[in-house]
């Protein structure tokens, strides 16, 4: 006779081992991310090109995170977490990926604690945690640095659930305060948690059993109890909508399209949970949705909904799990469409837990089954979890770089114009210009009114000096979106290069009207004013550029050189040193600093600094010329002459080199040679009075 057994994991030591093994497996499954790079979609916008994140954890940046939205998002806690990463890892993408993985590991543990605390079931809670931790559909949330908001909000959501469970059992004020604190932090990580107060009503039904299932009494008081949570959710919804609308991120689709896509997406998420293949970072919104497809999805969705609700007495976990799935998906299901995606893997990070609860709690209780049944079920679960682990690892490997995940996404989802565009950006960055052009043309072929692809095509042509083609692309982008700041900036650059300064100035201003934080436009406008000799206006523009992008060496360099023109050499030295700190291998910044030091009378420092510029760019004329003049001031005549002769070998008509070589010859007593060089300098640049007066001083 076979006897019942208690699974090993129900013991304290077994539980610790099982949890430890699960977390270790997840850590190993995500190994490919530790050397992965930033993605061209959102990662650079959120971090590398985001001024108040890229400069790290500073009081001013923290204040800005709370008082401003960025990239159509208001999630200050997420921004602060990115700042902490920059503080710890700089721009090493592997460190940022590691943080996401660590938060995911914390979420697995917290999910186990939350479910066990609510249900009292150890092995079921552990199994749900394993499915959550190792499901391929969750790879996007973990592997995509820009989706820090997803894993972070999940962490605070689970802490909220744990605190709420304690509150329900103890009614303590401390627990109620913790519920509000954790929930607030969750909302400030990602507004998707706005339906949590409704979810808590579901949890009151099961597994907390605070609602009488026979009469459904007490619901009203439980809803009133959650009033502060509803207020927080409503306020966050308003802020989120205004942030999205302010960035034109709210898409416009017909009511039929939105409802049809929502019904289809609810079904597709379930399908992808069961068959997690052909996962894409972007699923394009379908141009048309056949009526039969919408009706079929709607019937299936309503049928599943009806079956789940009908089971509320005998199998309440089916009702609760289904409502968890449906309710937490509502903010991102597309009824209020944000962006152009039909659905997204990352949106399933929280909702999938509801489906896992439905499945796992339907399994037979291993404590009430014989050894044979326990072994069969356990073997099946091992196969499922092992398969998911392999699929998750394979999907994580696709996230090694932008190129790999975008190629994978294009193959997985047809007509993927967004991935075609971003793959082109990745290819352009690695120098594969022809391939980048092909993918940009694919993008505008699939979606002719895709302004960003036209803009990137314009940038590609501009870098190839094909200014007419670039101008046409920028103009096409502006026809689609007249407020596109990047296209205004690109067109301004083309007009400036064509000598149409007044038109260029107008487009620089248009770029700034539409995006006052667009530092490249401030920098371009400053360059235009500098070229026109309007130094004060240029100075103001460069300062604004630095205020927007403190990490740009070019902005610091431009500001430093403006101070040189104003003969404010102390100011020039300060900014040029900061430019060098941002890019130590930029010879122009070293040369500019050497020039400013020389003009400030610090000849020895100038010579040392200019030697660094020469070492970085040995064939560049300016560092040799400036070092030669500095060495002349230090009376190191032979070394100075060598630098100046090097300049004249490459550029025989350099008046400055002739003049200072004449000074060296004069100091050495070679008056005839000095006269030759002074004469050359005067013939090359007769407007420079000093060149002519030197000849008269010799004779």
C-alpha positions in Angstrom: 0.0 0.0 0.0 1.4 3.4 -1.0 1.3 6.2 1.5 0.9 9.9 1.1 4.1 12.0 1.2 4.8 15.6 1.9 7.0 17.1 -0.8 10.5 17.9 0.3 10.1 21.6 -0.4 7.5 21.9 2.3 10.3 21.6 4.9 12.2 24.7 6.0 15.6 23.5 4.7 14.0 22.1 1.5 12.3 25.5 0.9 15.6 27.4 1.3 17.3 25.0 -1.2 14.5 25.2 -3.7 14.3 29.0 -3.6 18.1 29.2 -3.8 18.2 26.9 -6.8 15.4 28.8 -8.6 17.2 32.1 -8.1 20.5 30.6 -9.3 18.9 29.2 -12.4 17.4 32.6 -13.3 20.7 34.3 -12.7 22.4 31.8 -15.1 19.6 32.0 -17.7 20.2 35.7 -18.0 24.0 35.5 -18.3 23.9 36.8 -22.0 22.8 40.2 -20.7 25.9 40.9 -18.6 27.9 41.9 -21.7 25.0 43.3 -23.6 24.9 46.8 -24.9 22.3 49.7 -24.8 19.5 49.3 -27.3 18.9 51.9 -30.0 15.2 51.9 -29.0 14.7 54.1 -25.8 17.9 53.1 -24.0 19.9 56.0 -25.4 17.0 58.4 -25.0 16.4 57.3 -21.4 20.0 57.2 -20.3 22.9 58.2 -22.5 21.2 61.1 -24.2 19.1 62.1 -21.1 21.0 65.0 -19.5 19.5 64.7 -16.0 20.2 60.9 -15.9 23.6 60.9 -17.7 25.1 63.2 -15.1 24.3 60.9 -12.2 22.7 61.2 -8.8 22.6 65.0 -8.1 20.1 67.0 -6.1 19.1 69.1 -9.1 18.5 65.9 -11.2 16.3 64.4 -8.5 14.2 67.5 -8.3 13.9 67.5 -12.1 12.8 63.9 -12.1 9.8 64.8 -9.9 9.0 68.1 -11.6 9.4 67.2 -15.3 8.3 64.4 -17.7 10.7 63.0 -20.2 10.1 60.9 -23.3 6.3 61.0 -22.6 6.8 59.5 -19.2 6.5 60.7 -15.6 8.1 58.1 -13.4 10.6 59.9 -11.1 11.5 56.8 -9.0 12.6 55.0 -12.2 14.7 58.0 -13.3 16.4 58.0 -9.9 17.2 54.3 -10.2 18.8 55.0 -13.6 20.8 57.9 -12.0 22.0 55.5 -9.3 23.2 53.1 -12.1 25.1 55.9 -13.8 26.7 56.8 -10.5 27.8 53.1 -10.0 28.5 51.9 -13.5 28.8 55.0 -15.6 27.8 54.1 -19.2 28.8 50.5 -18.9 25.6 48.9 -20.1 26.4 45.6 -18.5 26.0 47.1 -15.0 22.6 48.6 -16.0 21.5 45.1 -17.3 22.7 43.5 -14.1 20.5 45.9 -12.0 17.4 44.8 -14.0 18.3 41.1 -13.4 18.8 41.7 -9.7 15.4 43.4 -9.4 13.8 40.5 -11.3 15.4 38.1 -8.8 14.0 40.2 -5.9 10.6 40.1 -7.6 10.7 36.3 -7.8 11.3 36.1 -4.1 8.7 38.8 -3.2 6.1 37.0 -5.4 6.7 33.8 -3.4 6.4 35.6 -0.1 3.2 37.4 -1.2 1.5 34.3 -2.5 2.5 32.2 0.4 1.4 34.9 2.8 -2.0 35.1 1.2 -2.7 31.5 0.5 -0.5 29.5 2.9 0.5 27.2 0.0 4.3 26.8 -0.2 4.8 24.6 -3.3 2.2 26.3 -5.4 3.6 29.7 -4.5 7.0 28.5 -5.4 5.8 27.0 -8.7 4.1 30.3 -9.7 7.3 32.1 -8.8 9.3 29.7 -11.0 7.0 30.2 -14.0 7.1 34.0 -13.5 10.9 34.0 -13.2 11.7 31.8 -16.1 9.0 32.6 -18.7 10.3 33.9 -22.1 7.6 36.5 -22.3 9.2 38.3 -19.3 12.6 38.5 -21.0 11.8 41.9 -22.6 11.1 43.5 -19.2 14.4 42.2 -17.7 16.7 42.5 -20.8 15.6 46.0 -21.9 17.2 48.6 -19.7 14.5 51.2 -20.6 12.0 48.8 -19.1 13.5 49.3 -15.6 10.1 50.9 -14.9 8.5 47.5 -15.4 10.6 45.5 -13.0 10.8 48.3 -10.5 7.1 48.9 -10.4 6.6 45.2 -10.0 8.8 45.2 -6.9 6.9 48.0 -5.2 3.6 46.3 -6.3 4.6 43.1 -4.6 5.7 45.0 -1.5 2.3 46.7 -1.5 0.6 43.3 -1.7 2.7 41.9 1.2 1.9 45.0 3.3 -1.8 44.8 2.4 -1.9 41.2 3.5 -0.4 42.1 6.8 -2.9 44.9 7.2 -5.9 42.6 6.5 -4.7 40.2 9.2 -3.6 42.7 11.8 -5.4 46.0 11.0 -2.3 47.8 12.2 -1.8 51.5 11.2 1.9 50.8 10.4 0.8 48.3 7.7 -1.8 50.7 6.2 0.9 53.4 6.0 3.3 50.9 4.3 0.6 50.1 1.8 0.3 53.7 0.8 4.1 54.2 0.7 4.8 51.2 -1.4 1.9 51.9 -3.7 3.0 55.5 -4.2 6.5 54.4 -5.1 5.1 51.8 -7.5 3.0 54.4 -9.3 6.0 56.7 -9.5 7.9 53.8 -11.1 5.2 53.1 -13.7 1.6 54.2 -13.8 0.4 50.8 -15.1 -0.4 50.0 -11.4 -3.5 52.3 -11.4 -5.8 49.2 -11.3 -4.2 47.8 -8.1 -7.1 49.1 -5.8 -9.5 47.0 -7.9 -7.2 44.1 -7.7 -7.2 44.3 -3.9 -11.0 43.9 -4.0 -10.4 40.7 -6.0 -7.8 39.5 -3.5 -10.3 40.3 -0.7 -12.6 37.7 -2.4 -9.7 35.2 -2.9 -7.4 34.2 -1.3 -7.9 36.6 1.6 -11.6 35.6 1.9 -12.8 38.9 3.3 -15.9 38.7 1.2 -18.8 36.3 1.8 -19.1 34.4 -1.4 -22.7 33.4 -0.7 -24.1 36.9 -0.2 -21.2 39.0 -1.5 -21.8 41.3 1.5 -19.2 43.7 2.7 -17.9 44.8 -0.7 -19.0 48.4 -0.2 -17.0 48.9 3.0 -14.0 47.2 1.5 -14.1 49.6 -1.5 -14.4 52.6 0.8 -11.5 51.3 2.8 -9.3 51.6 -0.4 -10.4 55.3 -1.1 -6.8 56.6 -0.6 -5.5 54.1 -3.1 -8.2 55.1 -5.6 -7.2 58.8 -5.1 -3.5 58.0 -5.8 -4.5 56.0 -8.9 -6.7 58.7 -10.3 -4.1 61.4 -9.8 -1.4 59.3 -11.4 -3.7 58.5 -14.4 -4.2 62.2 -15.0 -0.5 62.9 -14.8 0.3 60.0 -17.1 -2.2 61.0 -19.7 -1.0 64.6 -19.8 2.6 63.5 -20.1 1.8 61.2 -23.0 -0.4 63.8 -24.7 2.2 66.5 -24.2 4.6 64.4 -26.2 2.0 63.4 -28.8 2.4 59.8 -27.7 -1.4 59.2 -27.5 -2.3 57.5 -30.8 -5.6 58.0 -32.7 -7.5 54.8 -33.8 -11.2 54.2 -34.3 -13.3 52.8 -31.5 -13.7 49.6 -33.5 -10.0 49.2 -34.0 -9.2 49.7 -30.3 -11.9 47.3 -29.1 -11.0 44.7 -31.7 -7.3 44.9 -31.0 -8.0 44.7 -27.3 -10.0 41.5 -27.6 -7.4 40.0 -29.9 -4.5 41.0 -27.6 -6.1 39.4 -24.6 -6.3 36.1 -26.5 -2.8 36.5 -28.0 -1.1 37.1 -24.6 -2.6 33.7 -23.5 -1.4 32.1 -26.7 2.1 33.5 -26.2 2.1 32.3 -22.6 1.5 28.8 -23.8 3.6 29.0 -27.0 6.3 31.6 -26.2 8.0 31.8 -29.7 8.4 34.5 -32.3 8.6 37.2 -29.6 9.2 40.7 -30.9 10.3 44.0 -29.3 7.5 45.7 -31.3 4.3 44.4 -32.7 2.9 46.9 -35.3 -0.6 48.0 -35.0 -2.6 46.4 -37.9 -3.8 48.8 -40.5 -7.1 46.9 -40.7 -8.6 44.2 -38.5 -11.0 41.8 -40.2 -14.4 41.7 -38.6 -14.4 37.9 -38.3 -11.1 38.0 -36.4 -12.5 40.5 -34.0 -15.7 38.6 -33.4 -13.9 35.3 -32.9 -11.5 36.9 -30.4 -14.4 38.6 -28.6 -16.4 35.3 -28.3 -13.4 33.5 -27.0 -12.6 36.3 -24.5 -16.2 36.5 -23.3 -16.4 32.7 -23.0 -13.2 32.5 -20.9 -14.5 35.4 -18.8 -17.8 33.7 -18.2 -16.2 30.4 -17.3 -13.9 32.1 -14.8 -16.6 34.0 -13.1 -18.9 31.0 -13.0 -16.3 29.1 -11.0 -16.2 31.7 -8.2 -17.8 29.3 -5.6 -16.0 26.0 -6.3 -12.8 27.2 -7.8 -12.4 30.9 -6.6 -8.7 31.0 -7.7 -9.9 30.8 -11.4 -12.1 33.8 -10.9 -9.4 35.7 -9.0 -6.6 34.7 -11.3 -8.6 35.7 -14.4 -9.6 39.0 -13.0 -5.9 39.6 -12.0 -5.0 39.0 -15.6 -7.8 41.1 -17.2 -7.6 43.9 -14.7 -3.9 44.6 -14.7 -3.8 44.6 -18.5 -6.6 47.2 -18.8 -4.3 50.3 -18.7 -2.1 49.0 -21.5 -4.6 46.9 -23.6 -5.0 49.8 -26.0 -8.5 51.1 -25.3 -6.6 54.4 -24.6 -3.9 53.8 -27.2 -0.4 55.0 -26.4 2.1 54.6 -29.2 1.8 52.5 -32.3 2.2 49.0 -30.9 -0.7 46.5 -31.0 0.6 44.7 -27.9 3.9 44.3 -26.1 5.6 41.4 -24.2 6.5 43.8 -21.4 2.9 44.5 -20.7 2.4 40.9 -19.6 4.9 41.1 -16.7 2.3 41.6 -14.0 -0.8 40.1 -15.7 0.7 36.7 -16.4 0.8 36.0 -12.7 -3.0 35.8 -12.7 -2.9 33.1 -15.4 -0.2 31.2 -13.6 -2.4 31.2 -10.4 -5.3 29.8 -12.5 -3.1 26.9 -13.7 -1.1 26.1 -10.6 -4.0 26.1 -8.2 -5.9 23.8 -10.5 -3.1 21.2 -10.2 -3.8 18.4 -7.7 -2.5 18.9 -4.1 0.6 16.9 -3.8 0.1 16.5 -0.1 -3.1 14.5 -0.8 -1.7 12.3 -3.6 0.2 9.1 -3.6 3.9 8.8 -4.6 3.1 7.8 -8.2 0.8 10.7 -8.9 3.3 13.1 -7.2 6.1 11.7 -9.4 4.1 12.1 -12.6 3.1 15.7 -11.9 6.5 16.6 -10.6 8.2 15.2 -13.7 5.8 17.1 -16.0 6.5 20.3 -14.1 10.3 19.7 -14.3 9.9 19.3 -18.1 7.9 22.5 -18.4 10.2 24.6 -16.2 13.3 23.2 -18.0 11.8 24.0 -21.4 10.9 27.5 -20.3 14.5 28.0 -19.0 16.0 27.0 -22.3 13.6 29.3 -24.3 14.2 32.2 -21.9 18.0 31.8 -22.3 17.6 31.7 -26.1 15.5 34.8 -26.0 18.0 36.5 -23.6 20.8 35.8 -26.1 18.8 37.8 -28.8 19.3 40.9 -26.5 23.1 40.9 -26.7 22.9 43.9 -29.0 20.5 46.1 -30.8 21.3 44.4 -34.1 20.5 40.9 -32.8 17.2 41.7 -31.1 16.0 43.9 -34.0 16.8 41.3 -36.7 15.0 38.7 -34.5 12.0 41.0 -34.1 11.8 41.8 -37.9 11.7 38.0 -38.5 9.1 37.5 -35.8 6.6 40.2 -36.7 6.0 41.2 -40.3 5.8 44.8 -41.5 8.0 45.9 -38.5 8.7 49.5 -39.6 9.9 50.6 -36.2 12.5 47.8 -35.9 13.7 48.4 -39.5 14.3 52.1 -38.5 16.2 51.2 -35.3 18.2 48.5 -36.9 19.3 51.1 -39.5 20.5 53.3 -36.6 22.5 50.4 -35.1 24.0 49.6 -38.4 24.9 53.2 -39.1 26.6 53.4 -35.7 28.9 50.5 -36.6 29.7 51.9 -40.0 27.4 49.7 -42.2 26.0 52.7 -44.1 24.7 50.8 -47.2 22.9 48.2 -45.0 21.5 51.0 -42.9 20.1 52.8 -46.0 18.4 49.6 -47.1 16.5 49.2 -43.8 15.5 52.9 -43.7 14.1 52.5 -47.2 12.2 49.4 -45.9 10.8 51.4 -43.1 9.5 54.2 -45.3 8.1 51.7 -47.8 6.2 49.9 -45.0 5.0 53.2 -43.5 5.3 56.1 -45.8 4.3 58.7 -43.2 7.0 57.5 -40.7 8.7 60.8 -40.0 11.5 59.4 -37.9 12.7 57.1 -40.7 12.7 60.0 -43.1 14.7 62.0 -40.6 17.3 59.2 -40.1 17.6 58.9 -43.8 18.3 62.6 -44.0 21.0 62.2 -41.3 22.5 59.4 -43.3 22.6 61.5 -46.5 24.0 64.5 -44.6 26.9 62.4 -43.3 27.6 61.4 -46.9 27.6 65.0 -47.9 24.6 64.4 -50.1 23.0 67.7 -49.0 20.2 67.9 -51.6 19.0 64.4 -50.7 19.3 65.1 -47.0 17.3 68.3 -47.4 14.5 66.4 -49.2 14.3 63.9 -46.4 14.1 66.5 -43.7 11.4 68.4 -45.6 9.5 65.2 -46.0 9.7 64.5 -42.3 8.4 68.0 -41.6 5.5 67.6 -44.0 4.4 64.6 -41.9 5.1 66.3 -38.5 5.6 70.1 -38.7 6.6 70.1 -35.0 9.5 67.5 -35.4 12.4 69.3 -33.7 15.0 66.9 -35.0 14.0 67.5 -38.7 14.0 71.3 -38.2 17.5 71.0 -36.8 18.7 68.8 -39.7 17.2 71.1 -42.3 18.8 74.1 -40.5 22.2 72.5 -40.9 21.7 71.9 -44.6 20.5 75.5 -45.2 23.4 76.8 -43.2 25.9 74.8 -45.3 24.2 76.2 -48.4 24.7 79.7 -47.2 21.1 80.4 -46.4 21.7 81.7 -42.9 18.4 83.5 -42.3 16.4 80.4 -43.3 18.7 78.2 -41.1 18.2 80.5 -38.2 14.4 80.2 -38.6 14.5 76.4 -38.5 16.9 76.4 -35.5 14.3 78.5 -33.7 11.5 76.2 -34.8 13.4 73.3 -33.4 13.7 75.1 -30.1 10.0 76.2 -30.0 9.0 72.5 -30.3 11.7 71.2 -27.9 13.4 73.9 -25.7 15.7 71.2 -24.2 17.1 70.2 -27.7 20.7 71.0 -26.9 21.9 70.2 -30.5 19.7 73.0 -31.8 21.1 75.5 -29.2 24.6 74.4 -30.2 23.8 74.8 -33.9 22.2 78.2 -33.4 25.3 79.3 -31.3 27.6 78.1 -34.2 25.6 80.2 -36.7 25.8 83.3 -34.5 29.5 82.7 -33.9 30.1 82.5 -37.7 28.2 85.8 -38.1 30.4 87.4 -35.4 27.6 87.8 -32.9 29.7 86.5 -30.0 27.3 87.5 -27.2 24.4 85.6 -28.8 26.6 82.6 -29.5 27.7 82.6 -25.8 24.1 82.6 -24.6 23.2 79.7 -27.0 26.2 77.6 -25.9 25.4 78.1 -22.3 21.8 76.9 -22.9 23.3 73.9 -24.7 25.4 73.0 -21.7 22.4 73.5 -19.4 20.6 70.9 -21.4 23.5 68.5 -22.0 26.2 68.9 -19.4 27.9 65.7 -20.6 28.6 67.0 -24.2 32.3 67.7 -24.7 31.5 69.6 -27.9 29.2 72.1 -26.0 32.0 72.7 -23.5 34.5 73.1 -26.2 32.4 75.6 -28.1 31.8 77.6 -25.0 35.5 77.6 -24.1 36.5 78.9 -27.6 33.9 81.6 -27.3 35.6 82.8 -24.1 38.9 82.7 -26.0 37.3 85.1 -28.6 36.1 87.3 -25.7 39.7 87.2 -24.3 38.3 85.7 -21.1 41.1 83.1 -20.9 40.3 82.0 -17.3 36.8 81.1 -18.4 38.1 79.4 -21.5 40.5 77.3 -19.5 37.7 76.2 -17.1 35.4 75.0 -19.8 38.1 73.5 -22.0 39.3 71.4 -19.1 35.8 70.1 -18.5 35.6 69.3 -22.2 38.8 67.2 -21.9 37.4 65.5 -18.8 34.4 64.4 -20.9 36.6 63.2 -23.8 40.3 62.7 -23.0 41.2 61.7 -26.5 39.9 64.8 -28.3 42.8 66.7 -29.7 40.8 69.8 -30.5 40.0 70.3 -26.8 43.6 69.8 -25.8 44.7 72.2 -28.5 42.1 74.8 -27.4 43.2 74.5 -23.8 46.9 74.9 -24.9 46.0 78.0 -26.9 44.1 79.6 -23.9 46.9 78.8 -21.5 49.4 80.4 -24.0 47.3 83.5 -24.3 47.0 83.6 -20.5 50.8 83.6 -20.2 51.1 80.1 -18.8 53.6 79.0 -21.5 55.0 75.9 -19.7 51.6 74.4 -19.0 50.6 75.3 -22.6 53.5 73.5 -24.0 52.7 70.3 -22.0 49.0 70.4 -22.9 49.8 71.0 -26.6 52.2 68.0 -26.5 49.2 65.9 -25.5 47.3 67.3 -28.6 50.2 66.4 -30.8 50.4 62.9 -29.4 46.7 62.3 -30.2 46.8 64.0 -33.6 50.4 64.1 -34.8 49.4 65.2 -38.4 47.3 68.1 -37.3 48.7 71.6 -37.9 47.2 73.6 -35.1 48.7 71.8 -32.1 52.2 72.0 -33.7 51.7 75.7 -34.5 50.5 76.6 -31.0 53.2 74.5 -29.3 55.9 76.1 -31.5 54.7 79.6 -30.3 54.6 78.5 -26.7 58.1 77.0 -26.9 59.3 80.2 -28.5 58.1 82.1 -25.4 60.0 79.6 -23.3 63.2 80.3 -25.3 63.3 76.7 -26.5 64.1 77.9 -30.0 65.2 74.7 -31.7 62.1 72.8 -30.6 59.9 75.7 -31.5 61.5 75.9 -35.0 60.9 72.2 -35.5 57.2 72.6 -34.9 56.9 75.6 -37.1 58.8 74.0 -40.0 56.5 71.0 -39.7 53.5 73.3 -40.2 55.1 74.9 -43.2 55.9 71.5 -44.8 52.2 70.7 -44.8 51.0 74.3 -45.3 53.6 76.6 -46.9 51.1 79.5 -46.9 50.7 79.7 -43.2 51.4 83.3 -42.4 51.6 82.7 -38.6 54.2 80.0 -38.9 56.4 82.2 -41.2 56.1 85.1 -38.8 57.1 83.2 -35.6 59.8 81.4 -37.5 61.1 84.8 -38.4 61.0 85.7 -34.7 63.2 82.6 -34.0 65.7 83.5 -36.7 65.9 87.0 -35.3 66.6 85.8 -31.8 69.3 83.5 -33.3 70.8 86.5 -35.1 69.9 85.3 -38.6 68.5 88.6 -39.9 68.4 87.6 -43.5 66.4 84.4 -42.8 64.1 86.4 -40.5 63.6 88.9 -43.3 62.6 86.1 -45.7 60.0 84.8 -43.2 58.6 88.2 -42.3 58.2 89.0 -46.0 56.4 85.7 -46.7 54.1 86.4 -43.8 53.3 89.9 -45.1 52.7 88.6 -48.6 50.3 85.9 -47.4 48.4 88.2 -45.0 49.1 91.9 -45.9 46.3 93.0 -43.5 48.3 91.9 -40.5 50.2 95.1 -39.7 52.6 93.4 -37.3 54.1 91.3 -40.1 55.1 94.4 -42.1 56.4 96.4 -39.1 58.8 93.5 -38.1 60.7 93.9 -41.4 61.3 97.6 -40.6 62.5 96.8 -37.1 65.2 94.4 -38.5 66.9 96.9 -40.8 
